[in-house]
Amino acid sequence: MNHTRFLRKAAAIGTAAAIAASAVSVANAAPIGSGQLAIKSAASTDVIDVGWKGRRNTAIALGVLGGLALGGALASPYYGPAYPYAYVAPPPRKCLAWDPYYGRNVWVYC
């Protein structure tokens, strides 16, 4: 038998055994004491439903936009100033240099 085929079969059998073992397990729960039943009877029965009708999506959108604006304002110092998109080389400098051929100073790019 091929080594890879053996490993695949062993993995399949192990997975099937793990699924079967988890399906057979029994769930146990603690019994409810008499003190916990008293909590239900102590709850108030005169509950009034209060809700804000309408404009919920607008409130969510404004909250998201406000969060984005605040996040952008707090993050801007970490990125620094904007730089140009292209590198612009400085203009070439001119220097005075001695030219032995002409025997005088001439302007050259340095």
Residue frames as a rotation matrix with the C-alpha (Angstrom) as fourth column:
MET 1
0.586 0.811 0.000 0.00
0.811 -0.586 0.000 0.00
0.000 0.000 -1.000 0.00
ASN 2
-0.026 -0.555 0.832 1.21
0.487 -0.734 -0.474 3.49
0.873 0.393 0.289 -0.84
HIS 3
-0.668 -0.334 -0.665 2.38
0.742 -0.236 -0.627 5.62
0.052 -0.913 0.405 2.13
THR 4
-0.938 0.337 0.077 0.21
-0.332 -0.940 0.072 8.60
0.096 0.042 0.994 1.12
ARG 5
-0.181 0.913 -0.366 -2.87
-0.310 0.300 0.902 6.43
0.933 0.277 0.229 0.69
PHE 6
-0.185 0.040 -0.982 -2.28
0.771 0.625 -0.120 4.92
0.609 -0.779 -0.147 4.13
LEU 7
-0.912 -0.203 -0.357 -2.05
0.388 -0.709 -0.589 8.39
-0.133 -0.675 0.725 5.73
ARG 8
-0.698 0.714 0.058 -5.27
-0.566 -0.598 0.567 9.51
0.440 0.363 0.822 4.04
LYS 9
0.029 0.724 -0.690 -7.15
0.086 0.686 0.723 6.44
0.996 -0.080 -0.042 5.26
ALA 10
-0.412 -0.246 -0.877 -5.78
0.860 0.213 -0.464 6.86
0.301 -0.946 0.124 8.78
ALA 11
-0.997 0.069 -0.044 -6.84
-0.054 -0.958 -0.283 10.53
-0.061 -0.280 0.958 8.83
ALA 12
-0.393 0.909 -0.140 -10.32
-0.537 -0.103 0.838 9.61
0.747 0.405 0.528 7.57
ILE 13
0.041 0.376 -0.926 -10.76
0.503 0.793 0.344 6.89
0.864 -0.479 -0.157 10.19
GLY 14
-0.700 -0.369 -0.611 -9.52
0.712 -0.299 -0.635 9.21
0.052 -0.880 0.472 12.95
THR 15
-0.897 0.424 0.122 -11.93
-0.406 -0.901 0.152 11.97
0.174 0.087 0.981 11.89
ALA 16
-0.093 0.902 -0.422 -14.84
-0.281 0.383 0.880 9.54
0.955 0.201 0.217 11.75
ALA 17
-0.165 -0.019 -0.986 -13.97
0.789 0.598 -0.143 8.23
0.592 -0.801 -0.084 15.23
ALA 18
-0.941 -0.214 -0.261 -13.82
0.329 -0.750 -0.573 11.78
-0.074 -0.625 0.777 16.65
ILE 19
-0.623 0.780 0.064 -17.21
-0.621 -0.543 0.565 12.68
0.475 0.312 0.822 15.16
ALA 20
0.058 0.649 -0.759 -18.76
0.102 0.752 0.651 9.44
0.993 -0.115 -0.022 16.46
ALA 21
-0.462 -0.292 -0.837 -17.34
0.824 0.207 -0.527 10.02
0.327 -0.934 0.146 19.97
SER 22
-0.995 0.094 -0.028 -18.69
-0.078 -0.932 -0.354 13.57
-0.060 -0.350 0.935 20.10
ALA 23
-0.380 0.914 -0.143 -22.16
-0.554 -0.100 0.827 12.46
0.741 0.393 0.544 19.00
VAL 24
0.018 0.362 -0.932 -22.41
0.425 0.841 0.335 9.87
0.905 -0.402 -0.138 21.78
SER 25
-0.876 -0.454 -0.161 -21.49
0.325 -0.310 -0.894 12.20
0.356 -0.835 0.419 24.66
VAL 26
0.135 0.938 -0.320 -24.21
0.892 0.025 0.450 13.04
0.430 -0.346 -0.834 27.22
ALA 27
-0.388 -0.189 0.902 -24.92
-0.056 -0.972 -0.228 16.57
0.920 -0.139 0.367 28.39
ASN 28
-0.149 0.292 -0.945 -25.25
0.948 0.313 -0.053 16.97
0.280 -0.904 -0.323 32.16
ALA 29
-0.179 0.148 0.973 -26.81
-0.053 -0.989 0.141 19.97
0.982 -0.026 0.184 33.89
ALA 30
-0.974 -0.153 -0.167 -27.07
0.165 0.023 -0.986 21.05
0.154 -0.988 0.003 37.48
PRO 31
-0.158 0.977 -0.143 -30.53
0.946 0.192 0.261 20.98
0.283 -0.094 -0.955 39.06
ILE 32
-0.324 0.160 0.933 -32.33
-0.016 -0.986 0.163 24.29
0.946 0.038 0.322 39.58
GLY 33
-0.803 -0.020 -0.596 -32.60
0.583 0.186 -0.791 25.16
0.127 -0.982 -0.138 43.24
SER 34
0.218 0.963 -0.157 -35.60
0.974 -0.205 0.095 26.79
0.060 -0.173 -0.983 44.89
GLY 35
0.030 -0.278 -0.960 -33.64
0.440 -0.859 0.262 30.03
-0.897 -0.431 0.096 45.41
GLN 36
-0.913 -0.408 -0.029 -33.24
0.134 -0.366 0.921 30.52
-0.386 0.836 0.389 41.67
LEU 37
-0.391 0.850 0.353 -36.96
0.845 0.180 0.504 30.18
0.365 0.495 -0.789 41.04
ALA 38
0.260 0.488 -0.833 -37.61
0.807 -0.583 -0.090 33.14
-0.530 -0.650 -0.545 43.33
ILE 39
-0.677 -0.568 -0.469 -35.71
0.207 -0.758 0.619 35.43
-0.707 0.322 0.630 40.96
LYS 40
-0.796 0.431 0.425 -38.36
0.481 0.024 0.876 34.97
0.367 0.902 -0.227 38.26
SER 41
0.188 0.952 -0.242 -41.20
0.931 -0.094 0.353 35.95
0.313 -0.291 -0.904 40.58
ALA 42
0.046 -0.231 -0.972 -39.32
0.659 -0.724 0.203 39.05
-0.750 -0.650 0.119 41.77
ALA 43
-0.855 -0.382 0.349 -39.12
0.507 -0.477 0.718 40.49
-0.108 0.791 0.602 38.26
SER 44
-0.517 0.657 -0.549 -41.43
-0.274 -0.735 -0.621 43.39
-0.811 -0.171 0.560 37.49
THR 45
-0.329 0.483 0.811 -44.36
0.793 0.608 -0.040 42.64
-0.512 0.630 -0.583 35.21
ASP 46
0.745 0.616 -0.255 -45.24
0.398 -0.718 -0.571 46.24
-0.535 0.324 -0.780 34.27
VAL 47
-0.410 -0.908 0.084 -42.76
0.497 -0.145 0.856 46.68
-0.765 0.393 0.511 31.39
ILE 48
0.679 0.561 -0.474 -43.30
-0.056 -0.605 -0.794 49.40
-0.732 0.566 -0.379 28.79
ASP 49
0.167 -0.591 0.789 -41.81
0.938 0.343 0.058 48.95
-0.305 0.730 0.611 25.33
VAL 50
0.615 -0.083 -0.784 -39.93
-0.117 -0.993 0.014 52.09
-0.780 0.083 -0.620 24.39
GLY 51
-0.025 -0.631 0.776 -38.44
0.846 0.400 0.353 52.49
-0.533 0.665 0.523 20.95
TRP 52
-0.248 -0.116 -0.962 -37.37
-0.297 -0.936 0.189 55.17
-0.922 0.333 0.198 18.54
LYS 53
0.410 0.525 0.746 -39.31
0.553 0.507 -0.661 54.82
-0.725 0.684 -0.082 15.33
GLY 54
0.915 0.024 0.404 -37.63
0.386 -0.346 -0.855 55.71
0.119 0.938 -0.326 12.07
ARG 55
0.737 -0.654 0.170 -34.34
-0.532 -0.717 -0.450 57.32
0.416 0.242 -0.877 11.08
ARG 56
0.785 -0.467 0.407 -32.35
-0.079 0.577 0.813 54.39
-0.615 -0.670 0.416 12.42
ASN 57
0.525 -0.599 0.604 -30.35
0.849 0.422 -0.320 53.95
-0.063 0.680 0.730 9.23
THR 58
0.613 -0.285 0.737 -29.54
0.085 -0.904 -0.420 57.67
0.786 0.320 -0.529 9.20
ALA 59
0.803 -0.307 0.511 -28.24
-0.590 -0.288 0.754 57.48
-0.084 -0.907 -0.413 12.76
ILE 60
0.653 -0.582 0.485 -26.06
0.389 0.807 0.445 54.48
-0.650 -0.102 0.753 11.90
ALA 61
0.505 -0.451 0.736 -24.69
0.777 -0.134 -0.615 56.22
0.376 0.882 0.283 8.79
LEU 62
0.682 -0.239 0.691 -23.92
-0.297 -0.954 -0.037 59.40
0.669 -0.180 -0.721 10.73
GLY 63
0.812 -0.392 0.433 -22.18
-0.360 0.247 0.900 57.36
-0.460 -0.886 0.059 13.43
VAL 64
0.543 -0.623 0.563 -20.02
0.743 0.669 0.024 55.57
-0.391 0.405 0.826 10.87
LEU 65
0.495 -0.339 0.800 -19.15
0.519 -0.623 -0.585 58.83
0.697 0.704 -0.132 9.09
GLY 66
0.807 -0.181 0.563 -18.33
-0.501 -0.715 0.488 60.51
0.314 -0.676 -0.667 12.39
GLY 67
0.743 -0.540 0.396 -16.08
0.034 0.621 0.783 57.62
-0.669 -0.568 0.480 13.36
LEU 68
0.455 -0.580 0.675 -14.27
0.890 0.272 -0.367 57.76
0.029 0.768 0.640 10.03
ALA 69
0.601 -0.206 0.773 -13.76
0.080 -0.946 -0.314 61.52
0.795 0.251 -0.552 10.34
LEU 70
0.826 -0.285 0.486 -12.47
-0.555 -0.257 0.791 61.19
-0.100 -0.923 -0.370 13.88
GLY 71
0.651 -0.598 0.468 -10.16
0.423 0.797 0.430 58.33
-0.630 -0.082 0.772 12.91
GLY 72
0.470 -0.462 0.752 -8.80
0.770 -0.203 -0.605 60.32
0.432 0.863 0.260 9.98
ALA 73
0.704 -0.187 0.685 -8.18
-0.312 -0.948 0.062 63.35
0.638 -0.257 -0.726 12.18
LEU 74
0.781 -0.412 0.469 -6.34
-0.427 0.195 0.883 61.26
-0.455 -0.890 -0.024 14.76
ALA 75
0.555 -0.567 0.609 -4.27
0.609 0.775 0.166 59.36
-0.566 0.279 0.776 12.17
SER 76
0.910 -0.135 0.391 -3.18
0.267 -0.530 -0.805 62.36
0.317 0.837 -0.447 10.09
PRO 77
0.675 -0.720 0.159 -0.17
-0.723 -0.605 0.333 63.39
-0.144 -0.340 -0.929 12.24
TYR 78
0.333 -0.567 0.754 1.39
-0.090 0.777 0.624 59.95
-0.939 -0.275 0.207 11.78
TYR 79
0.527 -0.075 0.846 1.57
0.781 0.435 -0.448 60.22
-0.335 0.897 0.288 8.01
GLY 80
-0.374 -0.748 -0.549 3.15
0.476 -0.662 0.578 63.67
-0.796 -0.045 0.604 7.79
PRO 81
0.014 0.374 -0.928 2.83
-0.535 -0.781 -0.323 66.17
-0.845 0.500 0.189 4.95
ALA 82
0.805 0.336 0.489 2.00
0.230 0.583 -0.779 65.12
-0.547 0.740 0.392 1.44
TYR 83
-0.292 -0.944 -0.151 4.90
-0.010 -0.155 0.988 64.72
-0.956 0.290 0.036 -0.96
PRO 84
0.062 0.300 -0.952 4.84
-0.934 -0.318 -0.161 65.33
-0.351 0.900 0.260 -4.71
TYR 85
0.826 0.371 0.424 4.15
-0.226 0.908 -0.354 62.29
-0.516 0.196 0.834 -6.84
ALA 86
0.789 -0.587 0.182 7.27
0.447 0.346 -0.825 62.68
0.421 0.732 0.535 -8.98
TYR 87
0.273 -0.791 -0.548 10.85
0.723 -0.207 0.659 63.40
-0.634 -0.576 0.515 -8.03
VAL 88
0.942 -0.033 0.334 11.93
0.199 -0.746 -0.636 66.79
0.270 0.665 -0.696 -9.26
ALA 89
0.170 -0.967 -0.191 15.67
0.982 0.182 -0.049 67.16
0.082 -0.179 0.980 -9.51
PRO 90
0.452 -0.068 -0.889 17.17
0.311 -0.922 0.229 70.47
-0.836 -0.380 -0.396 -8.41
PRO 91
0.992 -0.114 -0.054 18.44
-0.094 -0.390 -0.916 72.71
0.084 0.914 -0.397 -11.20
PRO 92
0.433 -0.898 -0.082 22.09
0.843 0.436 -0.316 72.23
0.320 0.068 0.945 -12.11
ARG 93
0.728 -0.276 -0.627 24.58
0.239 -0.756 0.610 74.52
-0.642 -0.594 -0.485 -10.37
LYS 94
0.741 -0.564 0.365 27.12
0.281 -0.234 -0.931 76.63
0.610 0.792 -0.015 -12.17
CYS 95
0.680 -0.622 -0.387 30.61
0.416 -0.107 0.903 77.02
-0.604 -0.775 0.186 -10.82
LEU 96
0.785 -0.537 -0.308 33.61
-0.617 -0.637 -0.463 79.04
0.052 0.554 -0.831 -11.90
ALA 97
0.691 -0.593 0.414 36.52
0.365 0.780 0.508 76.86
-0.624 -0.200 0.755 -12.99
TRP 98
0.080 -0.775 -0.627 39.93
-0.605 -0.537 0.588 77.56
-0.792 0.333 -0.512 -14.50
ASP 99
0.922 0.182 0.341 40.23
0.172 0.597 -0.784 76.48
-0.347 0.781 0.519 -18.11
PRO 100
0.073 -0.989 -0.127 43.89
0.146 -0.115 0.983 75.97
-0.987 -0.091 0.136 -19.06
TYR 101
-0.105 -0.086 0.991 43.10
0.964 0.236 0.123 75.91
-0.245 0.968 0.058 -22.79
TYR 102
0.524 0.380 0.763 41.67
0.597 -0.802 -0.011 79.42
0.608 0.461 -0.647 -22.83
GLY 103
-0.560 -0.818 -0.128 43.73
0.638 -0.328 -0.697 80.60
0.528 -0.472 0.706 -19.87
ARG 104
-0.673 0.408 0.617 40.78
-0.553 -0.832 -0.053 82.09
0.491 -0.376 0.785 -18.04
ASN 105
-0.802 0.506 0.317 37.88
-0.054 0.467 -0.883 81.23
-0.595 -0.725 -0.347 -15.69
VAL 106
-0.698 0.649 -0.303 34.75
-0.386 0.015 0.922 79.81
0.603 0.761 0.240 -17.33
TRP 107
-0.159 0.747 0.645 31.32
-0.934 0.098 -0.345 78.88
-0.321 -0.657 0.682 -16.01
VAL 108
-0.701 -0.046 -0.712 30.78
-0.350 0.892 0.287 75.13
0.622 0.450 -0.642 -15.90
TYR 109
0.499 0.862 0.088 28.11
-0.607 0.276 0.746 72.85
0.618 -0.426 0.661 -14.48
CYS 110
-0.621 -0.783 0.033 29.33
-0.554 0.408 -0.726 71.21
0.555 -0.469 -0.687 -11.32
